[in-house]
């Protein structure tokens, strides 16, 4: 009876080990497939936009990325590491000169909207009900940024809304951070519009008054 119990215990352990090994192999294969798809999508985007594609050199190297110049600006498609979560898709356009303007466009969520209402925070709005319901605008020059959000730019930003978390001006970069962790087909289809929007926003930043305004957002 003891021998049977021992054999059963050994067999159970082997089954658990094989199940864990199978799961591990499936995860690794999924990651490798996703990496290949990301690289293929980024390579296609680089060809479409006439930018430079840089694949991952090895498994420990940086993620594949696309860089180049568009509308006279350095642009980049990459993944950015979020401090409280996984790396997310990002698109950036670099300023050609410093600016005193600061801004952040956040995709509205239930909690952000409710908290704003709860504490009666008066946020700048464009008067476009659909846009204002989708995006929260913050800036140290709110009147300027609201006036600059023309219908054409608002339409481009609305086209990115389903895939975007926020758009900010950080360290001389207008940066779009998406809600996806990979360059899948859906986000890649919207990348040309996203790039156009961040370049438009970079133009707006450089057109802003350069008064030394130290107000925080």
C-alpha positions in Angstrom: 0.0 0.0 0.0 2.9 2.3 0.8 4.5 1.6 -2.5 1.3 2.5 -4.3 1.1 5.8 -2.4 4.7 6.6 -3.1 4.3 5.9 -6.8 1.1 8.0 -6.9 2.9 10.9 -5.1 5.8 10.7 -7.5 3.4 10.6 -10.5 1.5 13.6 -9.2 4.7 15.6 -8.8 5.7 14.7 -12.3 2.3 15.8 -13.7 2.5 19.1 -11.8 6.1 19.7 -13.2 5.1 18.9 -16.7 2.0 21.1 -16.5 4.2 24.0 -15.2 6.8 23.3 -17.9 4.1 23.3 -20.6 2.7 26.6 -19.3 6.2 28.1 -19.3 6.8 27.0 -22.9 3.4 28.4 -24.1 4.2 31.8 -22.4 7.7 32.0 -24.0 6.3 31.1 -27.4 3.6 33.7 -27.1 6.2 36.4 -26.1 8.4 35.4 -29.1 5.5 35.5 -31.5 4.4 38.9 -30.2 8.0 40.2 -30.5 8.1 39.1 -34.1 4.8 40.7 -34.8 5.8 43.9 -33.1 9.0 44.0 -35.2 7.2 43.3 -38.4 4.6 46.0 -37.7 7.3 48.6 -36.8 9.3 47.7 -39.8 6.2 48.2 -42.0 5.5 51.6 -40.3 9.1 52.7 -40.8 8.9 51.9 -44.5 5.5 53.7 -44.8 6.6 56.8 -42.9 10.2 56.8 -44.4 11.7 56.5 -40.9 14.5 54.3 -39.6 13.8 50.9 -37.9 16.0 49.5 -35.2 15.3 45.8 -34.3 16.1 44.3 -31.0 19.8 43.2 -31.2 19.4 40.3 -28.7 17.0 39.1 -26.0 18.5 41.4 -23.4 18.7 44.4 -25.6 16.3 47.4 -25.8 12.9 47.0 -27.5 12.7 47.6 -31.2 12.1 51.2 -32.1 11.6 53.6 -35.0 13.2 57.0 -35.2 13.7 59.7 -37.8 12.6 63.2 -38.9 9.1 64.3 -39.7 8.0 67.8 -40.4 11.5 69.0 -39.4 11.3 67.3 -36.0 12.9 64.2 -34.5 10.2 61.7 -33.9 10.3 58.3 -32.2 8.1 55.2 -31.9 9.1 53.1 -28.8 7.9 51.6 -25.6 8.1 53.5 -22.4 8.3 51.9 -18.9 5.4 53.0 -16.7 6.4 53.3 -13.0 3.3 51.4 -11.9 2.8 49.0 -14.7 4.2 47.4 -17.9 5.9 49.1 -20.7 3.5 51.0 -23.0 3.5 52.1 -26.6 4.7 55.7 -27.0 5.1 58.2 -29.8 7.1 61.4 -29.4 8.1 64.6 -31.3 11.0 66.7 -30.1 10.9 70.5 -29.7 13.4 72.5 -31.7 13.7 75.1 -28.9 12.8 75.4 -25.2 9.3 76.6 -24.2 7.7 77.8 -21.0 4.4 76.2 -21.9 3.4 73.1 -20.0 0.4 70.9 -20.7 -1.0 67.4 -20.1 -4.0 65.9 -21.9 -5.4 62.9 -19.9 -8.0 60.5 -21.2 -10.9 60.9 -18.9 -11.9 58.0 -16.7 -14.9 57.6 -14.3 -12.7 58.1 -11.2 -10.9 61.2 -12.6 -14.2 62.8 -13.6 -16.0 62.0 -10.4 -13.1 63.3 -8.3 -12.9 66.5 -10.3 -16.6 67.0 -9.7 -16.4 66.1 -6.0 -13.6 68.6 -5.3 -15.2 71.1 -7.7 -12.0 71.5 -9.8 -12.6 74.0 -12.5 -10.8 72.6 -15.6 -10.4 74.5 -18.9 -12.8 73.2 -21.6 -12.9 73.8 -25.4 -16.7 74.1 -25.6 -16.7 70.9 -27.7 -18.9 68.6 -25.6 -17.6 65.4 -27.1 -13.9 66.4 -26.8 -14.3 67.7 -23.3 -16.0 64.5 -22.2 -13.1 62.5 -23.6 -10.0 64.5 -22.6 -9.0 66.4 -19.5 -6.8 69.4 -20.4 -4.3 70.9 -18.0 -1.8 73.7 -18.7 0.1 76.5 -17.1 -1.3 78.7 -20.0 -4.8 77.3 -20.2 -6.3 80.1 -22.3 -3.6 79.6 -24.9 -3.8 75.8 -25.2 -7.6 75.9 -25.3 -7.5 78.4 -28.1 -4.9 76.3 -29.9 -7.0 73.2 -29.8 -8.7 73.9 -33.1 -11.4 71.6 -34.6 -8.9 69.8 -36.9 -6.5 69.0 -34.0 -9.4 68.0 -31.8 -10.5 65.5 -34.5 -7.0 64.0 -34.6 -6.9 63.7 -30.9 -10.3 62.1 -30.8 -9.1 59.5 -33.4 -6.3 58.6 -30.9 -8.6 58.5 -27.8 -9.4 54.8 -27.8 -5.7 53.9 -27.8 -4.2 56.8 -25.7 -3.7 57.3 -22.0 -2.2 60.8 -22.1 -0.2 63.3 -24.1 2.3 65.4 -22.2 5.2 67.8 -22.7 8.1 66.2 -20.9 11.8 67.1 -21.2 11.4 68.9 -24.5 9.3 66.0 -26.0 5.6 66.0 -26.8 4.9 62.4 -25.9 1.8 60.3 -26.5 1.5 57.2 -24.2 -0.9 54.6 -25.3 -3.0 52.1 -23.5 -1.5 49.1 -25.4 1.8 47.3 -24.4 2.6 46.3 -28.0 2.5 47.7 -31.5 -0.4 45.6 -32.6 -2.3 46.1 -35.8 -4.9 48.5 -34.3 -2.4 50.9 -32.8 -0.2 50.8 -35.9 -3.1 51.8 -38.0 -3.5 55.0 -36.0 0.2 55.8 -35.7 0.3 58.2 -38.7 -2.6 60.3 -37.1 -0.9 60.1 -33.7 2.4 61.3 -35.1 0.6 64.1 -37.0 -1.2 65.1 -33.7 2.0 65.2 -31.6 3.8 67.3 -34.3 0.8 69.7 -34.3 1.1 70.0 -30.5 4.8 70.6 -30.8 4.2 73.4 -33.2 1.7 74.9 -30.8 4.2 74.6 -27.9 6.8 76.6 -29.9 4.2 79.2 -30.8 3.3 79.9 -27.2 4.4 83.1 -25.4 7.7 82.4 -23.8 7.0 84.4 -20.6 8.6 82.7 -17.6 5.5 81.2 -16.2 6.4 78.9 -13.3 2.8 77.8 -12.4 2.4 74.1 -12.1 -0.3 72.1 -13.8 
